[in-house]
Amino acid sequence: MSLAFKLVIALAILSLISTGVVILVKSGIDRERARIERENANAGRNANDRRAEFARCIDSRGVYDFETGVCSGTD
């Protein structure tokens, strides 16, 4: 085999390996981004739920304890 042919084969193999690495890295990035987006959505829902609890407590003339998340002093 000639040197040029060996170089072409080596470059092809290197290209395939590089492509595989890029695909794996992109897949990992996409998976991590999806996980973070799920966490953010859950945090937003939890914040909205807490805000609604607080508003209901204040509307009923109660005192909201932020440490425990409990409304007290309502009739």
N, C-alpha and C positions, 0 to 999 in steps of 0.2 A: 504494500500500500504506500502511496506517496504521502509526503509530509502535508501537502495541501488537503488531501482527503481526510487525514487524521485530524487536522485542525478544524475542518468543517464538521466532522463527527463530534469533536470535543465542544465546539461552539453550540451545536444543536443540543447536546446533553446539558450543557450549562444553561442554555435558554429554557429547556424544559424544567430543570430544577428551579430556576429563578421564577418562572411562571407559577410553579406549584407553591413556592414560598409566598409569593404575592397573594395568591388565591387564599391560602390558609390565613394569612395575616388579615386580609380584608374580611374574611368570614368571622374571625375573632373580634374584629372591631365592630362589625354589624351586630354580632350577638351581644357584646357589651353595651352598645348603644341602646339596643332594645331593652336590656335589663334596666338601664338607667331611666329610660322613658317610662317603664312600668313603675319603678320606684317613685318617680316624680308624679305620675298620675295618682298613685296611692296616697302620697303625701298631700296632694291637692284635695283629694276627697276627704282625707282625715281633717285637714284644716277647715274645710267647709262644714263638716259635721260639728267640729268644736265651736266654730263661729255661730252656728245655728243653736247649739246647746246654750251658749253664753247669751244669745239674744233672747231665747225663751226664758232663761233664768231672770234676766233683767226685766223683761216684760211682765213677769209674774211677781216682781218686786222682791226677788230673792238676792242672795249674795253668792256669787260664783267663786269657788275656791280653785284657783288655777293649779295649785299643787296636786290636789286630789281629783280635780275635774268634776266636782260635785256641787250642785246648787243647794244651798241651805237657806233656811229662813222663809220658805214659802208656806203659804197656808194650805 
